Amino acid sequence: MYTIYDLYKKLENLPQSQLKKDISLIKTDLTQIKLKDELSMPCLENIICEYDKTFYPKITAGIITLNEERCIKRCINSLINEVDEIIVIDGGSKDNTLNIIKKMIPFENVYKYLWRNDFSLQRNYIFEKANCNWILFIDSDEYLQNQNSSEFSLKSALRVLEYLSKDFLEHCFTLDIRNSDGNIDYDMKRIVNKKSDFRFYGKVHEELLRVDSNMKSTQSISINMIIEHDGYDIDVIKIKNKQKRNLKLLKEMIQIEPENKKWLFLYARDMSINHQNLLHSDQPALEEIYEIINHLEMYLRDQESDIFVNSNYNAYALFIICNQYLKLNDIAGFQKWFTVFKTSFPHCSDIGYLELLYFNIVYNYRIENNILKIEKEYMSKESYSVVNSTKDHLQFLLLLTADNSNNFEAIEKIFLRLPQESILKKQAENYLISKIDKIKNVLSSI
């Protein structure tokens, strides 16, 4: 069985070939993509010549909107030179979204489909309205990067796949999504041929799945193109209350599909992300941490016989559950799942993060206990010093130790205990001011 890789190797001595350039837009291992039978034998010159005669495929970009005046213009502008048709499915916007859209695309391409607490319903409606064979699904808080660069041409990538791939209708196609914090979500399914039998499934965190495969995931082909996304900036999340909405929809999916443990993972993941975005004055309650752990343990028990299936999900689940146990200072619970994580995914850098986090917690716990022990035993009236009868040297070291572990409560307590006019008090004050100045210098350089 010939693959696209076999052809690509033959093109190595033809670096200026458009066919070779377009194949390089495919990120997926080329040995995994079957070559059409009729292209396996003909001479290379004929293949290149015939490719140069082919037309670029036509693409519809489908956007769903609901009160997106902040970002819809940016999204549409990034698509104008890349696609042939832009359609919008609006869930009932009350702000200026529709007025902005009306100035940018034909208004007959805007369809009203009231929000029904199900993202898949709206996305699948795009299949009904799209007039082109290929559909790019993009959110209003996203936009294409380098949309005017032929190097990243979406049409070029789809053109070469249509020409070469034996079974391109059996695949959906993925792009990378770069969030505003720099984190990249790799291989997100966003492009599909309208003639295929892919449809979206799930009320939230919806996924393109093949209907004739009982909604099971199939191989996707990754295209070297990036979508920028800022919809999960903390300020945007607060305004749109996204996480509360997502958690509600995920709970509904758990009830609808209790056997599909993916929803347990996604619910626990979103809860943990929500907690990361909370202010310190609004920390998650203990019962919420236990709820996260409970959902993840049910998910991981279901995966136990095949921990590497959906490996990104499993690695992320193990990371979260370890992190939650550390929040509870439950070292036994942490060590149990950390061992599984380290054994299953030995090259995952998040293991190093958890090791360091564990070290800091244990270190700070020991420091705090040592401070309390030394204060109780050696700062009492019964104790004495042959070096300094005021015990100032010990108090100053206690203050430095508390500072090293960021124990601000102990720092304040020790500082206030120092004699008001003592040299030590002045030294301690100078030390703390110096630390503050260093922090200010760091902040000013950002």
N, C-alpha and C positions, 0 to 999 in steps of 0.2 A: 504494500500500500504506500503510494507516494504521498508526501506531505509538502506543505508550502516551504518547509525548510530545505527540502531537496532542490527545489527551484531556486531558492534564495542563494544557495551555495554556488549555483551555476552563474548567478548574476554578479559574483564578487569582482570580476574583471570589467564590469560595466557600471562604474560608480555613478555615471551621469544618467543612467536609465531611470525614467520616471517610475517604471514598475518597481525597481529596487528601492527608490526613495519612498514610495508609498507603502511597500511592505514593511519598511522600518518604522512605520507609524503603529504597527501592531506590537504590543508589549508581551502578549501571551507567547509561551514556548511554541515556536513554529512547528516543532515536530508533533505537536498535538492537534494540528489543524490539517485535515485531509485535503489533498489536492484533487480537483475534478479529474475524472478518468481521462477525458479527452485532452488534457493538458500534460499528461505524464510522458508522452512520447514525442510530440511535434518538436521541430527545431526551435531553438531559443529565439532566433530572429523573428520567426512567425508569431510566437507568443507575445513578444514585445510589441511588434507591429500591430497586432490585433488589439492589444490592450490600449494602445495610444488612440485607437479609433472609438473606444467605448465612451459613453456619455457619463457624466457625473449623476449619481442618483439624486432624486428629489427627497427633501427632508421636511417634515412638519415638526415644529417645536411646540409642545403642549405645556401650558403653564396653568396651574391652579392658583386662584387668588382669593383672599378675604382680608380686606382692609390693609392693602400693601402699598399705600401711597409713598412710604419711606423709600422703597427700593425697586418698584416695578419698572420705572424708566430705565434704570441701569441694566436690568435684566434684558429688556427688549432691545436696547441699543447693542448689547453684546451679541445678539442673535441675527440682526438684520443682514449682515454680510455672510452669514454661515448657513442659513436655511432658506427654503423656498416659501414656507408658509408658517405663520405664527398664529396659534389659536389659544384663547384664554377661556378657562372654565371658572366663572366667578361664583363664589358661594354666598353672595349677598352682601357685598361691600357697602359700608355706610359712609366711608370717607371719600377722598378724592381719587381713589384708584381708577374708577371707570372713566373719569374725565381725562386722566393722563393717558390711558390706553387708547381712547378714542382719537387722540391726536397723533398716534404712532402707527396704528394698524387699522385696516378696514373694520368698522364696527360689527359687520356681519360675521366676523371671526370671533366675536365674544359671545359666549353662551352662558346663560344663567342656570346654575344647578345648585340649589340651596344646600348648605352644609348640613349633613345628616350624621355627623359623628363617625365618619368612615372615609378615610382618604382614598381607599381603593375604588369606591364608587365613583368618585370624581375623576380619578386617573383613567379608569376604564371607559369613561364617557368620551375621553379623548380619542380612543380607537374608533368610535362611531363617527366622529366629526372630522378626523384627519383625512386630507385628500391625497397625501403623498404616501409612497410605499414605506418609507422609513419614518419612525417617530422618535424624537428626542424628548424625554421627559425632564423638565427643569423647573425648579421652584422659583418663586418671585424674589426670594432673598438670596438667589444664586446668580452667577453670571459666568460666561465663558471667558477663559483667559486666552490672550493672543489670538483673538478671533479673526484678525486680518492677516495672520501669518500662514503662508502655504505650508510651512513646516508642520503646523499643527492642524491641518485642514481635516475637519470631520468628514467632509465629502470624499476626500482622497482615500481615507481609510476605508470607508464603506464601499467605495468604487472597487478597490483592489480585492476586498473580501468577496464582493459579489462575483467578481471575475474569476477568482482562484478557488474559493472554498467550496468543497463538494456539498456540504450540508449547512450552509450559513443560516438557513431558515430554522434550524434546530437549536440555534444559539441566541442568547441575548448578548448585548455588548455593554461593556463597562467603561466608566471613566473614573478618575480619581477626584475626590472632593477635598479641597483644602479649606479648612476652617480659619477664621480670623486670628486664632491663637497659634497658627502655624501647623497644627496637627492635621494629618492627612488621613482621610478614610479611603482606603484603597479599593479599587475594583467594585464600584457601586453600579448596579444594573440600571442603566438609564436609556438604552437605545435598543429598539427592536423593530423587526420588519412587520408591517401590518398583516402580511399574508401568513405569518407564523401563528401558532396557537398560544402565545404567551398572554397572560393577563395578570393584573396585580391582585394580591391577596393579603388580607390583614387590615384591620381598622386603622392601625398606626404602625410605623416602621414597616410599611407595606413592601412586598417583594414581588418581582416579576417571576412567575412560575408557569410551567407548561400545563395547560388544562388536561391534555391527553396523557399526562404522566401522573395523574392523581395529585396535582399540585406539589410535585417533588422538584427540588432544585436540580438544574442540569448545568453542564459546563458552560461557562461564559467566555467570551473573547474580550481581552482588555485592549483598549485603544489609548495611545499616548496623547492624552489631552486632559486638561485640568479644568474643573469647575470651582470657582471661588464661592465661599459661603460665609455669611456673617449672621445667620439667623439664630445662632445660639450664643451670641454675645449676652452677657449678663443683663445689660440694660434692655435689650430686645426681649429677652425671656420674661423679665418682670412686666413689661408693658403688655405682652400678649399672653401671659400666663400659660406658656406652652407646656411646662412640665406637669402642671396640675392636670391639664387636658390629656397629655400623653399617658399619665399614670391611670387615669380613669378608663381610657380606651384599652390599655393593656390588661386591666382587671377584667374587662368585658371579654377580651380574647381568651384569657385563662379559663373563664367560665364556659365559653363557647367550645374551646378545644382543650380540655383538661389533659388530654394525652400528649399534646404537643408541648414539650418542656421548653421549647424556644421562648415561649411567652413568659415563663417563670424567670428565665435569665434576663430578658429585656426589661421586665418589670423591676427586678432587683438592681439591674444596671442603672436604670433611669432614676430610681430612688437614691442610689449612691451619688450619682452626678448632681441630683437636686441638692443633696446635703453639702456637696463641695461648694455650691454656689450660695449657700446660706451665709448670712452675716453671723459674726460670733455671738451676737445677742439672741440668735434664733437657732441654736444648735439642735440637731435631731434628738428626739426623745429615745430612751433606751429601747422602748418597745418597737420603734421603727428600725433600729439596728438589728434587733432580733428577727424582725420580719424579713429584712434583707437576707440575713444568714439562713433563715428557714427556707426561703424560696431557692436560694443558691444550692443548699444541700440537697433539696429535692431534685434540682436540675442535674447536679453532678452525680448523684446516685444513679440517675437514669443513664448517664454517659459512661459509667464506671467501666463497662466491658469494652468500650471503644472510645477512650479519652481523646483520641486524635481526630475523630469526626467533628466537623465544624470547629477546627482547632482554635481559630481566633476567639470564638465564643467561649470555648472551654478554658483557654488561657486567661481571658478577661474575667471569667467567673471565678477562677482560682485566685486571681489577684484581688478581686473585690472582697471575697470571703476572708482572705488573710488580713486584709486591711481592716475589715469590720471587727475581727477578733482582737486586733491590736487596739482598736478604739475602746474595747471593753477591758483591756489589760488582761485578756484571757490568753495567757502564753501557751497553755496546753492545746487549746483550740487552734491557735495560730500555727504551732509547730506541726500539728497533724496535717493540715492542708498545705502548709508550706513545703513539706516533704514531697507531697504529691505533685505540687507545682514544679519544684526543682527537678524531680525525676522525669516528669512528662515533657517539660519544655526547658531543657538545660541551657539553651542559648538565648532565652528571653531576658532582655535587660531589666525588665520589671522585677525580676528576682533580686537584682542588686539593690533596687530601690527599697524593696521590703526588708532586705537584710540590714540596710542602713537605718531604716525606720525602726526596726526592732532593736538595733544597737542603741539608738538614741533613747528609746523608751526605757530600756533596761538601765542604761547609763544614768539617765535623769532620775529614775526611781532609786537607784543606789545612792546617788549624790544627795537626793532629798532625805533619804533615811540616814545617811551619814551626818548630814547637817543637824538633824534632830537629835541623833545619838550624841554627837560631840557637844552640842549645846546643853543637853541634859546632864552629861557627865562632867564636862570640863568648864562650863560657864556658871556653874552653881557656886554658891557662897562657900561651900566646903572645899572646893578645889583651889589650887594656888599655882603660881608661876615663879620659877627661879630666873626667867629671862626678863619678864615685864609684869610687875605686880598688877597693872591695869588690865592685863590680858588683851591689850589692844592688837598685838600682832596676830593673835588667834582670831579675833573678831574681823580683822581686815581680810584674812585668808578665807574666813567663812563667807564674807561678802563677795570675794572673787569667785569662789566656788559656786555660790548661788547664781552669779552672773553667767558663768560658763554654761549653766544648765537652764538659763532663761527663767529662773525661779524669781519672778518679780516680787511676789509676796514676801519671800524670805529676804530679798535685797532691801525692801522698804523697812521690814522689821529690824534688820541688823543695823541699817543706816540710822534709824531713829533712836536706836539704843545707844549709839556712840555719844560720849560726852560732848556737849555743844561747842565748847571752845578748845577741844583737843586737837593736837596736830593730826591725829588719825582721821578725825572727822573731815578736816580740810583735804587730806590726801584722798579719802574716799570720794569726796565731792569732786575733786579735780579728775579723778579716774572716771567717774560717771559722766562728767561733762565732756571729757575727751572721747568717750564712746559715742555720745550723742553727736558730737562734731564729725566723727568719722562716718556715721550713718548719713548725716546731712550731706557730706561731700559725695558719698556714693549716689544719693538720690539726685543731687544737682548735676551729676555727670550723665544721667540717663536722658 
